[in-house]
Amino acid sequence: MAQGVASAPALQQGFVAEGGPSNSRPQGKRDAHRHTYGAIDLGTNNCRLLIARPSDGGFTVIDAFSRIVRLGEGLSHSRELSQDAMDRAVGALSICGEKLRRRNVSLSRSVATEACRRAVNGREFAERVRTETGIALDIIEPAEEARLAVLGCHKLLEPGDGPALIFDIGGGSTELVLIDQEQGTPRIRAWWSAPWGVVSLTESEGKEALEGPDRLLAYKRMRERARRAFANFATMLPEKREGIRLLGTSGTVTTLASVHLALPSYDRRAVDGLHVPIEAMQTISTMIATMDYDERSGLPCIGTERADLVVAGCAILEAIMEIWPARNLGVADRGIREGILRSLMARDGWPL
């Protein structure tokens, strides 16, 4: 169910370490130099890991891992995580656990989002993960997911004084967060979690419709579902739209940015922090919606792994750009994991 609040939790609030909340007091930066931190984000589609050490102005990544596991595959119909999907996720998390141990990570947090929230066997799966990998998955609520995403990527917003909308198109849900910035620090004014992500929206429409001769009609239906899901949130947005900014963190926006740049292969350095004119993103979304599976697969930065899901991502993105018509779209190849790391490091005295 979609959820929204007038004002979400402060960005500086709390964290959960492996094994549960910590009540220990913040340590000084001198102690923090000894720490290596880890963050795992298990979403509906991907499993991602970052391991880092703090440095002046941020942190230095010393190891990373990402794998498409499609944990939420079939969830919209069965309401359960399938055995194959759980096996894929446990396999990826086992690699994450080995990396955490090999890097001597002293403090970490592992979160699971919409797929585990929605599945009737989500907590049973989390217990299996703990038993088989040693990783304690924290199934977080949408408000916490939104907070971490903002904390992880807000520094990539375009300069300006106007309000900003940060969004994260996931596999099973999409988080929208309206923020103000005072002296560079973001303050969440409102947030919304819509139950449509690239996996759930794709499954709602069906492969036959998306790949058939009337696929543009299917695309319009998905875009309308997303638009309706954002309708209540749209009423929370300010009527004055001068100087507004838009920033997206998800595989959808990084993929479309790569297509915009005509990259032969994905390059995070070229994409993270890029600002693309909205008109260009709308043109690319429409182009992708007209393509069949083979044509989409032939685009270097889409390929077979994303070809079946990218159309739903385009539909969600277009609905967002409709309710928040900024001049440019900021692109972030960072989000929840980086937000986790900043939260953990803030506990040890490092600035957010």
Summary of the structure (lengths in Angstrom):
residues: 352
radius of gyration: 19.3
end to end distance: 30.8
largest distance: 62.7
contacts: 1252
relative contact order: 0.17
helix: 44%
strand: 23%
